[in-house]
Amino acid sequence: MTQPHLPRYGGSSVADLLPSVGAQWGMPGEDRLGLPASDRYVVLLIDGLGADALARHAELAPFLSGVADRRVITCGVPTTTATSITSLGTGLVPGAHGIAGYTFWYPPAGDVLNALRWPADISGLDVQPQLTYFERLNGAGIHTAAVAPAAFADSGLTTVALRGASFWPVDDERDLDRRAELVAAAVLSGDRNLTYCYERSLDHTGHGQGVDSEAWRSTLTTVDALAARVRAGLPDDIRLVVTADHGMVDVAPDRRVIVEDVPGLLSGVTAFAGEGRFRQLKVARGRTDEVADRWRELLGERAWVRTRDEAEAEGWFGPLTPRLADRFGDVVVAMADDGAVLTRTLPGELRLVGMHGSLTAAELEIPLLVA
């Protein structure tokens, strides 16, 4: 059986990016990514842009593919937006910040919390109270900003991951020139500055129509144009760093396991979280091994099935902070092939074409481009 690709925490992961920027300005920590020195950085995160997909479609993204300083780093596990953006924004591995996936075990939210659709009565500060890296930079007198869709201004994930950054709302995401203008204005504040910019259209298109679609390829060209315009609008001495939060895999209808169609599969499972390519199962006391063995027998070489302790020992999440460990599944099911495990109780998932969450190279490896 193939082995999972592993995140490179503490070396070249998305959690190492902002500390590498901060190290240029004398902040504690190391410049593990060897970034060029500057007083101002723009970090442009393109949701859903895997390194493999960019390499396969280089001709559709001439700016991104033409950047001379090109590397491949990894996101964290699970390979999903909420987890990765929190790792970027805090400089912490998933096991330390506790945003354990798209959905994860958090009893105050009624068992499972959806990290992208935050209930109004759940405080982001309660879920993730540790300082973000933006707050740390602010404390050192360094200006920070976040340029993102206006609807995200007060979201739970913004509080969890971007807290401390001055929020610059994007009202019309189709207006690339205006977005580039906002980034250029935001990054010029203060003597030193870190500005984060988020772009989501590629992920949205991939989920709806797949990575192997004309719509996705067209969107990649648009995203490339956005990156080019951001770079063109910046003075030469400002560094633009382009990265992503995860890649994506297309999942055909005949590659899906519907849990309700497998008698007894959920026996002993008390909560069903995560996403199609990375299921996290909460299990009744004393039944962890039984449940793990049942899922291994069903999926065989199609999935890497681990108990939480096994996954931690292999380095999936980084070291788990004890008070946060229960947010991660007692059993985790990471797809090794191009399949997914879905449930009819979440009908929106059944409509997805592109998915992510697992530890394949297509999902875990992301670009780091310094222009």
DRENSE-342302 format. One line per field, with one value per residue (C-alpha): x, y, z; residue number from 0; chain; residue in one letter. Coordinates in nm, 3 decimals. Layout:
BEGIN
xx	(X|...) .
yy	(Y|...) .
zz	(Z|...) .
keti	(NUM|...) .
titi	(A|...) .
loti	(a|...) .
% end
This chain:
BEGIN
xx	(0.000|0.123|0.220|0.072|0.269|0.350|0.347|0.687|0.613|0.906|1.075|0.863|0.496|0.235|0.274|0.636|0.555|0.469|0.739|0.985|0.861|0.881|1.237|1.338|1.231|1.392|1.088|1.158|1.193|1.373|1.346|1.298|1.189|1.487|1.280|1.446|1.468|1.214|1.034|0.701|0.547|0.222|0.107|-0.149|-0.324|-0.504|-0.756|-0.733|-0.417|-0.215|0.146|0.075|-0.224|-0.026|0.260|0.023|-0.141|0.162|0.071|-0.258|-0.081|0.214|0.277|0.271|0.464|0.719|0.817|1.186|1.184|0.959|0.930|0.691|0.587|0.309|-0.006|-0.111|-0.344|-0.628|-0.565|-0.852|-0.910|-0.998|-0.702|-0.449|-0.551|-0.531|-0.184|-0.081|-0.231|-0.098|0.227|0.107|0.059|-0.300|-0.240|-0.146|-0.420|-0.705|-0.894|-0.909|-1.087|-1.380|-1.598|-1.466|-1.574|-1.658|-1.940|-2.030|-2.150|-2.375|-2.118|-1.968|-1.855|-1.848|-1.542|-1.667|-2.027|-1.975|-2.276|-2.346|-2.324|-1.975|-1.683|-1.375|-1.168|-1.304|-1.228|-0.879|-0.754|-0.382|-0.225|-0.227|0.095|-0.068|-0.117|0.245|0.363|0.136|0.290|0.631|0.507|0.464|0.151|-0.065|-0.364|-0.601|-0.765|-1.056|-1.424|-1.636|-1.860|-1.567|-1.502|-1.663|-1.654|-1.540|-1.252|-1.130|-1.130|-0.950|-0.682|-0.648|-0.722|-0.515|-0.490|-0.664|-0.947|-0.974|-1.302|-1.333|-1.685|-1.659|-1.430|-1.458|-1.285|-0.921|-0.788|-0.966|-0.834|-0.479|-0.531|-0.650|-0.345|-0.108|-0.270|-0.279|0.086|0.214|0.090|0.367|0.742|0.713|0.407|0.262|-0.052|-0.249|-0.482|-0.727|-0.860|-1.128|-1.266|-1.043|-1.155|-1.520|-1.492|-1.304|-1.565|-1.849|-1.707|-1.380|-1.013|-1.035|-1.285|-1.272|-1.424|-1.137|-0.879|-1.046|-1.054|-0.684|-0.615|-0.817|-0.636|-0.304|-0.413|-0.496|-0.150|0.012|-0.185|-0.101|0.269|0.250|0.090|0.369|0.701|0.997|1.123|0.801|0.798|0.491|0.462|0.200|0.088|-0.223|-0.411|-0.448|-0.482|-0.778|-0.879|-1.179|-1.406|-1.625|-1.969|-1.860|-1.567|-1.786|-1.876|-2.211|-2.201|-2.577|-2.540|-2.296|-2.481|-2.312|-2.041|-2.133|-2.178|-1.992|-1.951|-2.098|-2.005|-1.914|-1.695|-1.432|-1.503|-1.530|-1.160|-1.072|-1.337|-1.296|-1.495|-1.575|-1.615|-1.787|-1.552|-1.355|-1.448|-1.172|-0.980|-1.300|-1.419|-1.077|-1.052|-1.401|-1.315|-0.981|-1.155|-1.406|-1.166|-0.845|-0.582|-0.826|-0.765|-0.517|-0.718|-0.551|-0.641|-0.571|-0.263|-0.130|-0.186|-0.013|0.282|0.321|0.325|-0.009|-0.112|0.211|0.215|-0.138|-0.195|-0.375|-0.672|-0.728|-0.670|-1.037|-1.125|-0.952|-1.121|-1.064|-1.039|-0.939|-1.006|-0.786|-0.848|-0.544|-0.714|-0.951|-1.252|-1.453|-1.669|-1.997|-2.326|-2.678|-2.720|-2.492|-2.648|-2.427|-2.126|-2.293|-2.294|-1.920|-1.688|-1.351|-1.263|-0.965|-0.859|-0.628|-0.253|-0.195|0.065|-0.210|-0.377|-0.083|0.178|0.126|0.331|0.544|0.630|0.833|0.810) .
yy	(0.000|0.350|0.561|0.901|1.212|1.393|1.764|1.924|2.112|2.311|2.314|2.404|2.416|2.689|2.729|2.835|3.120|3.413|3.327|3.335|3.684|3.789|3.663|3.927|4.189|4.033|3.845|3.528|3.221|3.119|3.210|2.847|2.937|3.162|3.455|3.760|4.059|4.339|4.589|4.497|4.167|4.075|3.716|3.616|3.291|3.123|2.879|2.535|2.584|2.265|2.263|1.966|2.130|2.449|2.252|2.060|2.380|2.610|2.751|2.885|3.077|3.254|3.491|3.231|2.980|3.243|3.345|3.266|3.190|2.882|2.621|2.351|2.346|2.160|2.264|2.088|1.796|1.780|1.957|2.200|2.574|2.634|2.432|2.578|2.942|2.907|2.754|3.042|3.306|3.169|3.004|2.692|2.332|2.197|2.003|2.327|2.561|2.311|2.402|2.036|2.046|2.172|2.028|1.898|1.790|2.093|2.021|2.389|2.410|2.107|1.833|1.932|2.283|2.389|2.614|2.793|2.847|2.973|2.982|3.330|3.217|3.063|3.297|3.256|3.366|3.074|2.826|2.961|3.203|3.197|3.503|3.513|3.604|3.929|4.019|3.931|4.158|4.437|4.405|4.467|4.783|4.621|4.702|4.416|4.403|4.148|4.203|3.962|3.941|4.186|3.906|3.762|4.075|3.942|3.569|3.318|3.203|3.562|3.600|3.270|3.311|3.676|3.858|4.173|4.248|4.563|4.435|4.580|4.454|4.345|4.432|4.301|4.001|4.022|4.361|4.255|4.606|4.730|4.437|4.511|4.874|4.773|4.551|4.828|5.078|4.839|4.735|5.094|5.160|5.194|5.152|4.772|4.584|4.240|4.233|3.913|3.876|3.589|3.465|3.193|3.152|2.859|2.650|2.734|2.631|2.313|2.200|2.267|2.153|1.977|2.044|1.865|2.111|2.398|2.623|2.547|2.616|2.945|3.043|2.962|3.213|3.476|3.405|3.433|3.772|3.883|3.783|3.965|4.281|4.272|4.242|4.519|4.752|4.714|4.896|4.675|4.654|4.494|4.116|3.927|3.573|3.351|3.029|2.817|2.626|2.287|2.119|1.920|1.583|1.511|1.236|1.054|0.928|0.564|0.635|0.737|0.533|0.633|0.531|0.467|0.202|-0.007|-0.189|-0.155|0.081|0.349|0.112|0.262|0.597|0.880|1.176|1.202|1.501|1.617|1.594|1.336|1.270|1.300|1.162|1.205|0.965|1.009|0.666|0.520|0.452|0.132|0.077|0.267|-0.037|-0.217|0.078|0.132|-0.235|-0.230|0.072|-0.080|-0.398|-0.205|0.035|-0.169|0.008|0.281|0.465|0.526|0.450|0.550|0.597|0.948|0.826|0.655|0.964|1.186|0.947|0.961|1.342|1.415|1.699|1.790|1.737|1.748|1.990|1.776|2.013|2.013|1.647|1.547|1.781|1.536|1.208|0.901|0.733|0.922|0.796|0.958|0.854|0.718|0.693|0.924|0.837|0.986|0.876|1.066|1.073|1.154|1.366|1.622|1.647|1.938|1.707|1.476|1.755|1.822|1.719|1.840|1.750|1.764|1.684|1.385|1.326|1.273|1.488|1.655|1.779|1.836|2.003|2.374|2.637|2.902|3.168|3.477|3.762) .
zz	(0.000|-0.074|0.224|0.300|0.216|0.539|0.624|0.672|0.994|1.126|0.788|0.489|0.578|0.563|0.942|0.884|0.647|0.874|1.131|0.840|0.755|1.119|1.148|0.891|1.145|1.452|1.581|1.779|1.560|1.244|0.878|0.784|0.430|0.354|0.233|0.078|0.311|0.284|0.503|0.342|0.236|0.066|0.118|-0.145|-0.058|-0.349|-0.206|-0.367|-0.577|-0.544|-0.663|-0.888|-1.055|-1.118|-1.271|-1.501|-1.624|-1.631|-1.972|-1.829|-1.553|-1.717|-1.427|-1.151|-1.360|-1.456|-1.102|-1.065|-0.691|-0.689|-0.415|-0.302|0.062|0.240|0.413|0.732|0.796|0.730|0.401|0.429|0.438|0.802|0.930|0.687|0.720|1.098|1.069|0.841|1.068|1.396|1.288|1.472|1.362|1.371|1.690|1.865|1.735|1.746|1.429|1.347|1.014|0.813|1.088|1.418|1.763|1.977|2.226|2.298|1.935|1.977|1.922|1.583|1.483|1.118|1.097|0.784|0.899|1.250|1.489|1.621|1.984|1.952|2.018|1.802|2.100|2.301|2.027|1.950|2.220|2.138|1.982|1.605|1.431|1.323|1.689|1.763|1.484|1.602|1.947|1.790|1.619|1.276|1.077|0.947|0.715|0.564|0.225|0.194|0.093|0.290|0.416|0.611|0.819|1.136|1.070|1.327|1.110|1.065|1.444|1.491|1.226|1.126|1.451|1.483|1.111|0.989|0.769|0.416|0.267|-0.095|-0.211|-0.568|-0.606|-0.984|-0.989|-1.001|-1.045|-0.734|-0.531|-0.644|-0.545|-0.198|-0.147|-0.260|-0.025|0.271|0.249|0.246|0.599|0.858|0.830|0.814|0.701|0.637|0.424|0.365|0.065|0.016|-0.319|-0.323|-0.676|-0.779|-0.482|-0.546|-0.912|-0.826|-0.578|-0.816|-1.149|-1.074|-1.130|-1.463|-1.608|-1.853|-1.586|-1.347|-1.616|-1.702|-1.334|-1.301|-1.578|-1.390|-1.065|-1.245|-1.375|-1.021|-0.897|-1.188|-1.118|-0.749|-0.832|-1.093|-0.840|-0.584|-0.567|-0.656|-0.298|-0.168|-0.178|-0.301|-0.164|-0.329|-0.164|-0.106|0.163|-0.011|-0.348|-0.477|-0.625|-0.847|-0.711|-0.962|-0.852|-0.865|-0.632|-0.339|-0.033|0.119|0.484|0.506|0.234|0.441|0.721|1.059|0.939|1.191|1.484|1.779|1.602|1.811|1.587|1.219|1.129|0.881|0.510|0.236|0.190|0.559|0.792|1.166|1.381|1.748|1.897|2.203|2.493|2.451|2.084|1.903|1.779|1.679|1.470|1.313|1.216|1.060|0.843|0.745|0.637|0.427|0.257|0.240|0.032|-0.060|0.267|0.544|0.858|1.183|1.544|1.669|1.857|1.545|1.331|1.586|1.607|1.228|1.234|1.073|1.305|1.481|1.859|1.999|2.285|2.548|2.592|2.213|2.134|2.160|1.875|1.640|1.557|1.771|1.430|1.114|0.762|0.496|0.136|-0.045|-0.384|-0.569|-0.355|-0.071|0.221|0.226|0.413|0.299|0.612|0.442|0.095|-0.007|-0.004|-0.253|-0.511|-0.491|-0.772|-0.641|-0.282|-0.047|0.308|0.271|0.252|-0.120|-0.292|-0.497|-0.178|0.057|-0.165|-0.234|-0.416|-0.251|-0.507|-0.415|-0.664) .
keti	(0|1|2|3|4|5|6|7|8|9|10|11|12|13|14|15|16|17|18|19|20|21|22|23|24|25|26|27|28|29|30|31|32|33|34|35|36|37|38|39|40|41|42|43|44|45|46|47|48|49|50|51|52|53|54|55|56|57|58|59|60|61|62|63|64|65|66|67|68|69|70|71|72|73|74|75|76|77|78|79|80|81|82|83|84|85|86|87|88|89|90|91|92|93|94|95|96|97|98|99|100|101|102|103|104|105|106|107|108|109|110|111|112|113|114|115|116|117|118|119|120|121|122|123|124|125|126|127|128|129|130|131|132|133|134|135|136|137|138|139|140|141|142|143|144|145|146|147|148|149|150|151|152|153|154|155|156|157|158|159|160|161|162|163|164|165|166|167|168|169|170|171|172|173|174|175|176|177|178|179|180|181|182|183|184|185|186|187|188|189|190|191|192|193|194|195|196|197|198|199|200|201|202|203|204|205|206|207|208|209|210|211|212|213|214|215|216|217|218|219|220|221|222|223|224|225|226|227|228|229|230|231|232|233|234|235|236|237|238|239|240|241|242|243|244|245|246|247|248|249|250|251|252|253|254|255|256|257|258|259|260|261|262|263|264|265|266|267|268|269|270|271|272|273|274|275|276|277|278|279|280|281|282|283|284|285|286|287|288|289|290|291|292|293|294|295|296|297|298|299|300|301|302|303|304|305|306|307|308|309|310|311|312|313|314|315|316|317|318|319|320|321|322|323|324|325|326|327|328|329|330|331|332|333|334|335|336|337|338|339|340|341|342|343|344|345|346|347|348|349|350|351|352|353|354|355|356|357|358|359|360|361|362|363|364|365|366|367|368|369|370) .
titi	(A|A|A|A|A|A|A|A|A|A|A|A|A|A|A|A|A|A|A|A|A|A|A|A|A|A|A|A|A|A|A|A|A|A|A|A|A|A|A|A|A|A|A|A|A|A|A|A|A|A|A|A|A|A|A|A|A|A|A|A|A|A|A|A|A|A|A|A|A|A|A|A|A|A|A|A|A|A|A|A|A|A|A|A|A|A|A|A|A|A|A|A|A|A|A|A|A|A|A|A|A|A|A|A|A|A|A|A|A|A|A|A|A|A|A|A|A|A|A|A|A|A|A|A|A|A|A|A|A|A|A|A|A|A|A|A|A|A|A|A|A|A|A|A|A|A|A|A|A|A|A|A|A|A|A|A|A|A|A|A|A|A|A|A|A|A|A|A|A|A|A|A|A|A|A|A|A|A|A|A|A|A|A|A|A|A|A|A|A|A|A|A|A|A|A|A|A|A|A|A|A|A|A|A|A|A|A|A|A|A|A|A|A|A|A|A|A|A|A|A|A|A|A|A|A|A|A|A|A|A|A|A|A|A|A|A|A|A|A|A|A|A|A|A|A|A|A|A|A|A|A|A|A|A|A|A|A|A|A|A|A|A|A|A|A|A|A|A|A|A|A|A|A|A|A|A|A|A|A|A|A|A|A|A|A|A|A|A|A|A|A|A|A|A|A|A|A|A|A|A|A|A|A|A|A|A|A|A|A|A|A|A|A|A|A|A|A|A|A|A|A|A|A|A|A|A|A|A|A|A|A|A|A|A|A|A|A|A|A|A|A|A|A|A|A|A|A|A|A|A|A|A|A|A|A|A|A|A|A|A|A|A|A|A|A|A|A|A|A|A|A) .
loti	(m|t|q|p|h|l|p|r|y|g|g|s|s|v|a|d|l|l|p|s|v|g|a|q|w|g|m|p|g|e|d|r|l|g|l|p|a|s|d|r|y|v|v|l|l|i|d|g|l|g|a|d|a|l|a|r|h|a|e|l|a|p|f|l|s|g|v|a|d|r|r|v|i|t|c|g|v|p|t|t|t|a|t|s|i|t|s|l|g|t|g|l|v|p|g|a|h|g|i|a|g|y|t|f|w|y|p|p|a|g|d|v|l|n|a|l|r|w|p|a|d|i|s|g|l|d|v|q|p|q|l|t|y|f|e|r|l|n|g|a|g|i|h|t|a|a|v|a|p|a|a|f|a|d|s|g|l|t|t|v|a|l|r|g|a|s|f|w|p|v|d|d|e|r|d|l|d|r|r|a|e|l|v|a|a|a|v|l|s|g|d|r|n|l|t|y|c|y|e|r|s|l|d|h|t|g|h|g|q|g|v|d|s|e|a|w|r|s|t|l|t|t|v|d|a|l|a|a|r|v|r|a|g|l|p|d|d|i|r|l|v|v|t|a|d|h|g|m|v|d|v|a|p|d|r|r|v|i|v|e|d|v|p|g|l|l|s|g|v|t|a|f|a|g|e|g|r|f|r|q|l|k|v|a|r|g|r|t|d|e|v|a|d|r|w|r|e|l|l|g|e|r|a|w|v|r|t|r|d|e|a|e|a|e|g|w|f|g|p|l|t|p|r|l|a|d|r|f|g|d|v|v|v|a|m|a|d|d|g|a|v|l|t|r|t|l|p|g|e|l|r|l|v|g|m|h|g|s|l|t|a|a|e|l|e|i|p|l|l|v|a) .
% end
